[in-house]
Structure formats: C-alpha cells, structure tokens
Amino acid sequence: MKHTDIADILSGKISAGKEVTACGWVRTARDSKNMAFLEINDGTSLKHLQIVIDKNVIKNNDFMHLGCGVKVCGVLVESPNIAGSLEINASEITLLGDCPADYPLQKKRCSMEFLRSIPALRVRTNMFNAVFRVRSVVSACIHEFFQKRHFVYVHTPIITASDCEGAGEVFKVTTIGYNPAFKSEEEYYKNDFFGQKAGLSVSGQLEGEVAAMGLGKIYTFGPSFRAENSNTPRHAAEFWHIEPEVAFAELPDIIEIAEDLIKHIINTCLSDCAAELAFFDKFVENGLIDKLKDVVSHQFGIVEYTDAIEILKKAEVKFVYPVEWGEDIQTEHEKYLTEQVFKKPVFVINYPKKIKSFYMKQNDDGRTVAATDLLVPGVGEIIGCSQREADLTKLLNAMKEKNMTTAEYEDYISLRKFGSVPHSGFGLGLERILMYVTGVSNIRDVILYPRTAGDIR
C-alpha cells in the first residue's frame, strides 16, 4: 500500500500542512474524553510518530490496542509541545491487524532474558529496533571499506571438507543420518552425498587465501558455524564472519588494515547512528559515545605476547587461570590488559607457535609465530590475525607436528609451490564488533535468531 516512511516524515523531508499516509504498529495509546493519541513505529526510525485523534472526526477506537498494525491518513502538523517535532492530525485510521490484550510487549520494560523467549516480537522494542538498525549500517560500511580499497568480495564454501584446523568444532553435513548397518566410519562417509566427510564451514580463510593468490586483496563476509558446547555471552554456534586476505602483506601491514577497519566502523556508527548510540548510551552502557570517540582518536596499542605475560604476572590481581608463557591469554587476562593497563584496544603479537594454527608464519626464534589478537575493553578478543606461512617446507613440517593429513589440504599446499608470496589475513566476528559499538553484553542480543548449545527455534 502507498505510504510514507516515518523516518522521512520525522526528518523534515515533508513539510507541515501536507496530507500524508503512514503505517506502523501502535507503541503507545492514550485516551481521553474528546481526544486520543497514538505513537506508531514502522521500523524505519527509532523515534515514534505521534498521531492526534479528534473523536468528533474518528468515531471508532478499535485501533487503540498496543501492538496492532494501522494505516493513518491525515495532515502533518508541527507539535505544539515539542519544538521542531511533527505529528499527524488523523482524518482516517484503518486497522490492518488487531492485537489481543495478552500482547507480551506492554508498557513495562522487559528483561533481555524475557525478550529472547519471544524472538518474533522483540524486534519491535526500542532496544532491538536500535540493535538491528546498527547491524545493518555496520554491515554496509564493512563492504564500503573494502570496496574502496580494491578488495574483491568472494563467497567461500559453506559446506566444506576442511575444518580449518583448530578453528572450532565442526557441524557434520550428511544425508544419511544414523544407520547401524555401516561397519565403520569410512564406509559410512563413502555412502554419503559427497563420498567423504563434510561439515559446515568454521572459516573461509583457507579458500580465501586461494582467491588472494590470484586477486591480490579479497574479503569474505558470510556465516560461520562452530559446534562448541559453550554458553558464554560471547559465543554462538552461528555467526557472521568478515575475513580479508591480502597478498604481499606482512604482519604490520594487516594490523594497519585491521585498525583502520575498526575505526571506520566506529566512525560510521557515530555519524550515521547517532540516535541509536544515544539510546544505548542512556540505557545500556553509560559513557558509550565518549568511549567510542576516544577509541578512534588514539592509535591502538601493540604489545609482545612475552611482555603481556610479564605484565600479567606482575599484576596485583588474583586471576582464576594461571599466567604462564606458552598458555593462551584468557578473557580475564584480556580485560585486565585492555581496561587496567592500556585502557584502549591493543594488539598482542607473536604468540607461541604451539598454541596457534599450522598456517601461521614461523618467526626466526623458532618459538613464536607472526600472529596477533586485537583485544578491546569490555569484549576481549575481537580480531584474530596472522601472517600466513609462505614457505612450503615449514608449512609441511608444521602440519606433520600437528598430525594433520596433507591430502585434505592439497589446494592449500599447492599455493606454496607456485609463486608463493608473503600474505596475511584476519577474522572479525560481526557480532563481536556490534557488542562493542552498542554496549550490549550478550551475543544473543545482536543476532535475530541466536543459535547456541541446546537452543534453536
């Protein structure tokens, strides 16, 4: 049906005195003897549009239920109560879809846990209106960032025979299902659709490297799947993943790209999502806007893994997990480094090779690899990054040390045979950066339908 977006009405694109038609869901309803007032929202704006109803003009009131869908025709006028604000004096209101009295989203503020139980309706709240509007803007600006820098957008497989070695537990893909007739796992997979084991991709990195070796600079942006039985606020079984791969780039080069991307995302949110960030600053994380402005105004920190371990050992804090060289840095350690020591995002570089993946470039010391994690206050790790091993012999030795089957990685290995060059890449979880720019603390609340262990609908 022909109507005007509420965002266009509230932005001043249409002047007062004009006849307009707006559609939306009733967010508030107030009734009195001679007048009634509605606030409606169509999803195009965080702010609601007020509808003024003269009961001498509109006799019925079947549209006064919270949650019902309506179409409103009338004259756009300036609000007498709020300077610069516009509202509609209604001449006709059509009920498009009624809503019963047990509509879950009443005037009271609902908890995030309750809203997760009604995913079909939670997007109508101010919170999730703002979350998903920011998610849309961030997604678009990520594409903009790479497209303006000569990156080629590629689509890596979602169904794959590779697990990207250590990136996470893999969801199996099969057409057979359980069948006790097969005598072995090998026989089972030979009879399956692909004739071998297959799963949902945990990362498009390996295929992305293949593309980068011909296209120079590429990025992927799509879903990844990890079957880890984790119920932390930072993990989901399905998430959206941004993974650039860059030929002729060493670790400092890819670190620069990663920092530029994070700052581009934050600057875009500050400029294009002002209303949403103001909402989050008020109701989710006080001081959020100042935090984001501070981040983009300073260069990110860089610290050697070895130095970070020494800092943590000297900390006058009792950590749950012990701090030892050769062990991974835990979330509590990440928060201490970013929130207490550096007070800003920091790249931890040159990790021990035994705790990192086979494909990372081995440093000359024989103990570490050219890898980095970007840690940010409040979230922890947000980017995993490394220079890739370009030397065939070193790559094969690393695979042997980890008892890997080279036959599963023939395409990947061949890159080191034919014109191998230094190259680097990183992975950024979309939901992680959304948590950072909105202040929302649980990954389940920045995804439309979160998939976590024991929970799918």
C-alpha angles and dihedrals in degrees: 000000000000112000142135122255113248089228089062092047095050094043092063097248087130119052126227115270094043124122110242140176119213132179130200150119120284109252099172133011127193124181133193137164100279104008140042132192133207132186113206133185128195097187096256093098137031089221119076127232117235119226118202115207124197105201090210088063100038112037103181126070104191089123096064096095118111111249099021120131118240143177115215128196122188149100121305111233138173114261113250090210105044118046113232093010124124131211138173125250097211122227096170134014123190121197106225099176128002123220125211126236092256092066102147097222103073126157094280117093112257124217120247089241091056092047090054087061091060105043091159091064107026092083087070092066123094090245097058095034085061096041096053094041089056090045090056093049093047092049092051094046092051090058089046092052095054098037091056090053098054096259117150116225109228132182113225121198121281091197110055143162091219127081093198085240112270099356091118147301113304129233107227120236114210142151094200107060122190113347121162091196092084113088097205143014089250092056091046094055094043087062094046126098098272096032090241142052114299135177146171113281118263090190140358092216101110093049089042090058089054090055093046091055089067104023098040100217122032139159135196124208115184146097125309126191129212123179096205114145091230127141099183121132089247102053133077130170091230122036140152116259133200112199122174121187119195128193119216090023128125127195097278090050095053091044088057091051091048093051092046091051094051091048091047091053093049094046090050091052092048091052102035103030102043095135093047094048090048088054092050091045090055101040108021114027120007110219094023095134093049089049092053093046090051092051095055093045095060136056113250118252125251123204133172114245089236091054091046090055090052091050091051093047091054093046115117089227129106105230122200091221118054119246114231134151108257095034125103120258109252128217093261089053092048091052092050093051095047101035103033107025111028099014089207139058113302136191113223106204140192104028125192108276094227092068096044134072127277095248097063118108112259114232122227092254090071091225105074141045131220094256134129140187120206109222121196130190115265096012108046118207112025102159132033112200141170148160106250122237107257097178112095096207094049091046093052091047091051091050090049092051089055093046093242125165107239092200089074091057103045095128092047094048092048090064088070092054101053116053098324114194135178110277138166142190147169143207125230122187109222092213092053094056089044090055089052098049095042100037090230106150102203124064089214088070098058095052124075093222110011117208113208136154109298094002127094130134 
